[in-house]
Amino acid sequence: MFFAVDFDITLTQWSFVASENFRATCRMLGRDRMEIYDHSRVCDWAREDAMIADLGGANS
């Protein structure tokens, strides 16, 4: 499942708000079913926080 953040989020907002929502969704759906469609910063933050599926790409 793909999820998005619909505004220009800051790292602080990611760390204290959005990541908690994604973390809860991860627990419900499983990390292997999580993907984020968003700005590259958000995708990087989600990958660094292990909140999206590891698809085994070169940058995993």
C-alpha positions, 0 to 999 in steps of 0.5 A: 500500500502506498501512503503520502504526506500531502504537504512540504513536511519538515524533519521535525514534523516527520520525527514527531508526527508523521513517523508515529502515524506511519509506525502505527500503520506499519504495525497494523499492515506489516512493513512489507506492505508499506510504501510511501509516495512523496518527496525524496526526503520523506522517502529517505526518512521512512527508509532510514526509520525502517518504515517501508518495505525493503525491496532489495534495491541498490540503495537498500 
